[in-house]
Amino acid sequence: MNIETFNPFTQVLEKSFTEESTEEVINKIDRAHQFFLEYRETPIVSRCNILTAVSQLLLKRKDELARLITTEMGKPISEALAEIEKCALVCDYYAEHAARFLEIETIKSDASKSYVSYEPLGIILAIMPWNFPFWQVFRFAAPALAAGNVCLLKHAPNVPQCALAIESIFSEAGLPSGGLTTLLVDVDQVKAIIEHESVMAVTLTGSEQAGADVASIAGKNIKKLVLELGGSDPFIVLKDADLEAAAEASVFSRMLNAGQSCIAAKRFIVAEDIFKPFVEFVVERMKALKVGDPMKPETQVGPLARLDLLEKLEEQVARSVELGATVLLGGSRSEGRGFFYDPTVLTDINQEMPVFREEVFGPVASIISAKDENEAIALGNDTRYGLGASLWTGDLARAEQLATQIQAGGVFINGIVKSDPRLPFGGIKRSGYGRELSQMGIREFVNAKTVWVR
């Protein structure tokens, strides 16, 4: 079986790779394990120096790497450049802070001496998605490698060149063979990889169904697991919010990566007092977006990454319209080449519609009216997901009180939901569990070992 990468703008087959055999995969796992036995003894300063070298290489080669992202999954080149820069940032962050995050912690007890040490687990399998093909890998790999673990990367099948480029960068930066290894395999081999005795833990970013499938395998094999799954993030705008700032941010958050982001604002819940002007502003801004060739610097919205994703989005919008949604803008596939869907604004949304109930991965904004803040919070929480939420109001003290009522892994007040190396990132409910980034992220894949001495 071949792993193929199609350009979502030109719809041309870019490259094809032969799927690795079971024997090749086992050899790679064995090599990674042998390297881990050495790497875990490497001083943390040496591991962090590799991250610094990786950061420098990313910035040096960012134009080339950004073009690779855009070619494989269609992201506008300006956003792809920003993604590479963010990867360099997370490498620098852990290069600077990893040693402090993993310092031995002395704790008073009935012992003469007692402390907790943080030690690497071994091989961590990363199952990564296509929508941020570099960032999703780096936000896992940088802390994992700094902690002394080694990484196996099973990337999405439509971004194999990105996966191989990431492995090459770490190798060029001085990480020996076995430190970060790309596996060119399909999903049918994942179960055996997780079950391999040398694989100690798994991290997955992807769909709810993929998370459930991997969690079942990892659970049966007693393997540590971190899941970052889907989201249907509410963007709540109260009547005392800065209307123009909120509406401008709503368009940016919804349209980033053509709406293909777990943390993109998806359901816009707006106080009825300001509902009409908010909708008018969003429609005006969405109309003005530049849609087209993602390689052009001026392009703001590129194609969706694959045809099946475009077809699913079409179906979700069509079913919602059948149930009574009103299309104020867009609502259909774009004419011409590429997997484009027109920037779309929907109103008259009810809670039974797919655009409310499901994760919508595309440039579709669903705007819902709420009579007061209590109804707004209730609508925001009425989802099986719980990744992030954005709350807009002029009353900051009240906003912090309301934040405690919002069921999500993160609440951003007067700002869009985003990931930041300094802050823990992850969800609740069916958006997954565990945390990435910050001190919490680097400690997900270590053994917090208690040592007691008399």
N, C-alpha and C positions, 0 to 999 in steps of 0.2 A: 504494500500500500504506500502511496506517495502522500507527502505533506506539501500542499500547494499554497502559494501566496498570490492572490489576485489584487491588482490595483483597483480600489473601489471607485476611482474617478474614471480611469480609462477602460476598466473592466478587462484588462489584459492580464494574462498569466505572467507573473514576474519571474518566478523561480519555483522549482520543484525539488523536493528532497525525499530520499528513500527512508521510510520508517526503520528505526533501528530494531534489530532482532532482540529476542529475550537474552541471548548470550551476550550481546554487546552491552545491553543495559546492566546485566549482572556484573560484567567486568568493570563498568564505570562505577557501580556502587562499591565494589571491592576496592578499587583504587581510591575512591573518596574516603573509605574507612581507614585504609592504611595511612593516607595523608593526615587524617584527623589525629591519629595516635601521636604524630609529631607536632601538628599544629597546636594542639591544646596546651603544649608546653612552651610555645612561643610567647615571649613577653608581650604584654598587651600594647606596649609602646610600638613594637614592631608591627603588630596587626593594624594599629591605627595609622602608622606611616603608609601602609598599603592603601588605606582609604584616602589619605591625602593625595597620594599619587593618582588614584582613580579620579578624584575630583578634578585634578589638573588636566588629565587626559580628556575628560568629558567636556570641559570648557574649550580645550584646544580643538576638539573635533566636533563641536556642537552643530555646526552647519551640516556636516556630512550625516551625523546621527539623526538630526531633525528631519532631513530629507528621507531617511530610511523609514522613520515613523510615518510620515505623510504618505509615502509610497505604499506601505503595507496596510494602513488602516484609515487613511483619508483625513487625518486631523489637519486643520490649517497650519501652515508652516510656522506662523507666529506663535501658535500654541505649542507646537512641537519643540521649538527653541526654548520656550519657557519651561517645558517639561524636563529637558536635559539640564537646564540651569538648576532646577529644583533638586535633581538627583545629585548634582555636585554639592548643593547645600546640605543634604542629609549626610553625605559622606563627611563633610567638614564638621558637622555637628557631632557625630559620634567619634570622630577622630579627636575632638576636643574634650568630650565629656564621658566617654565610655569608661575610662579608668576610675573616675569618681563614682559613676553609677554602680560599678562592680566591686568597690572597696569592701573589704571585710568589715562587718559590723559587730562591734563588741556589745554584748548584752549582759547585764547583771542577772545572776541567778544563784542557785545554791551551790554552784561550782566554784572552784578557785578561779577558773577562767572559762568563759563560754562566748561563742561568737558564731556568726553565720558567714559562710563563704559562698560565693556565686561561681559555679563551675560549669563549663560547657557540657551539653548533652551528647553531641556527636553530629550525625548527618540529619539535616532538616530538609524535608521535601517541600518545595514551594510549587503550588499549582496556581498559575497566574493568568490573568485575563488580558484581552487585547486592547482595551480602551485607553489605558495608560501604560503602554508596553515597556517603558523604561522605569517610570516612577513606581509602579506597583512592585517591581522586582527590587529596586534599590531601597525602598522603605523597609523591606524585610531583610535584604542581604547585608546592608551596612551594619545594623546592630548585631545580626547573627554572627557575622564574621568577626566583628570586634570582640564579641564574647568568647571566641575560640571555637565556634561551631564551623561546620562545612555545609555547603549548599548543593542540593540537586534542584535543577530548574526544569519543570515540565510546563512550558509556556503554551499559550493558546495556539492552535494549529495554523491560524492565518497570519502569525507574526514570527515565523521561524528565523528570519534574518535578524530581527531585533534581538532574539534570544542568543543567537550566535555572536552578535556584536557585543553584547554584554559580557559573555564569557571571555571574548577576546580582550576587552578592555581590562578586566581584572587580571588576566594573564600578563598583559603588557605592563601593568602596574607592579608586577612582582609576586602575584599570588600563584604559587606552584600548581601544577596539574592536580586535580582532585579537590581544589578549594571551592570552586564554583563550576559545576558541570551541567551543561545543557543536555537534556534527554529529548531526542526527536522521536516521540512516541505518540500514539493515539490514546484515547481514554481507556481502551480495552486492556492496556498494560498497567494502569494506575493501581489497581487492586494488588497485584503481585509486588509492585514497588513498595507500597505502604506496608505490606506484610513482611518484607525482607527484614531479617533480624537486626541488620546494621542501621536501618532507618529508625530514628528515635522519635521524630515528631513531624507534624505536617502543618503547613499554613496554606490556606486557600482563600483567594479572592475571586468571587464569581457569583453565579446565580444561586438562588435558594435551593433549587433541585440538586445542583452540583454539590452544594454544601451538605445537604442531607445524605447524599450518596457517600461522600467521603467520610462524613462523621460516623456513618454506620460501620464502615470498614475500620476506621481508626479506633472506634470504641470496642469492637470485637477483638482488636489486637492490643488494646490498652496503650495507645499511642497518644501523646499530648497533641492537642489540636487548637489552632486559632482560625476562626472563620470571620471573614468580612464579606457579607452577602448583599442582597439587594436593598434598595431603599425607595421610599415614596415620600421624600422629605417635604413637610409642610413649610410654607413661606407665609407667615402670619403677619398681617398688617392691621394694626389697630387704628382707631380714628384719629388719635393724636400723633401719628407718625409723620415724619417728613415724607410727604407723598411722592415728590419727584425723586428723591434719593432712593426710596424703597422701590419704586417702579423701575428706575434705571438699573438697580442691582438685580431685580427680579429677571430682567431680560438677559443680563450677563450670566447669571447663575443657570438659567434654563438653557441657554444656547451654547454654553461652553462645550466644546467637543461635539457639536451638533446635538446636544442633549444626552450624549452617551456617557453618563457619569452616575455612579451610585449615589453621590451626594449632591447632585444637581437638584435645585428646587423643582418640584414637580406639581404640587398642588398649592395654588395660591389662594389663601383664605383671607378675605379682605372685609373689613367692617363696612356694613351697608351704607354708612354715611359718606364714605369716600369711594365706594365701589365703581360708580360710573366714571369719574375722572381717572381712576387707576386703570381701568380697562382701556379707556381712550389713549392714555399715555403708552401703555404696553403695545397696543396695536400699531400706533404711530412708529414706535422704536423698532418693532419687529419688521415692519414694512421697509424700513431704511437699511436693514442688514444687507451686507454684500455677500451673496451666495455664489459659489463657483469653484474654479480651479484651486484646490487647496495649496498648490505650490506658489500661488501669487501672494505676496505679502499683504495686500489689501483685503484678501478674502477673510470673511468673518465666520462663515458657515460652510463646511465641506460636506461631502457625502456621508451617508451611513457606511459602516465598515463592511457589511455583507448584504447580499440580496435577501437572505432569510430574515435578517433584522428589519429591513425595509418592509417586507411583506407582513411581518407580525405587527409593526406599527400601523400599517394601513388597516389591518383587521381590527385592532383595538379602537382606532378612531371611528371606523365604520360602525362597529357595534354600539359605541357610545352615542353616535348620531341617531341611530335607530331607536335608542332609548330616550331621546329627547335633547341631546346636547346641541347647542347652536354654534355654528362655525362662523366666526367673525373675520378670520383671516386664514388662508391656506386650506388645509384639510385634504390634501392629495399629494400623490407622487409628482415630482417635478418632471417636466418634459425634457427630452434630450438624454445625453449619455450620463453615466454615473448613477450611483444609488442614492439619489437625492430625494428628500421629502421637504415640501414647502414649509417654512416657518408658519406655525399654526397657533391660533388662539381660539379656545373654546369657552363658552359660558353655559349657563343653565345646566350645571352639573349636579347629578344626584349620586348618592353613595352606592348605588348598584352598578354604576357604569365602570367599564374597564379602566378608563382614565382616572378614576378615583380609587378603585379597588386594587389595581395591579401596578407593578412598576412599569413606567412608560419610558423607554430608552430611545429618545429621539426629540426633535425640536417642536414639541407640543406643550403649550401652556394651558392648563385648565384652571380657570378663575372662578372661585366660589364665594358667594356672599354669606356673611355671618352677622347676625343681629347685634351681638355683643361679644366681649372677650371670653365669656364662659363658653358660648357656642363655638367660638373660634378654636379654643383649646380642645374642646370635645371633638370637633371635626379633625383637627390635627392629629389627635391620638387614635382616631378611628381607622387604624391600619394595622396589618400584621407585622409591619416593619417598624424599626426604631433606630435608624442610623443617625440622622441629624435633623435639626430644625432651625429655622431662622425666624426671629421675632422682632418686629419693628414697632417702636413706640417712643414717645418723647419722655415718658415717665420711667426713668431707669430703675428707681427703687421698686416700682411695681413690676417692672420687667423681670427683675431677679426673683421676685416672689412667684411670678407665673412660670419662670423657667423650672421651678421645682415640680410643677404639675405636668410638664411636657415629658412624654415617654420617649426618650432618645438618648443615644450615647453622647451627644453633644448639642448644646443650644447656643446659637450665635445671635447676640442681641445687636440689632442695627448693623448687621454684616451678614455676608453669605457664608454658608457652611464650607469649610475647607480643611485640608490636612496641613499640619505644621509640625516639623520635627520636634519642637519644644513641648508639644501638647499630646496627651494620649489620644488615640484615634480608634474607634470601633463602635459597635452597635449593641442593641438588645433585641429582644423578641426574635423574629425571624431574620433580622439583619445580622445575626451571628453572635459570637462571644469572643472574649480575649481582647487584648489591646496591642496596637502597633505604635511605634514612635515613642519619644520621651524616655524617661527611666523605666516606665512600666513596660514599654515595648522590648527593651533589651533584656529584661528579666523574665519574659515569657518563656524563653528557651534556654534556661539555665537550671541547674540543680541548686536550690537554696539549701545548702548543707549545714546542719547544726553540728557544732563541735563543742563537746562538754569535757572539761578537764578538772580533775581533783588532784 
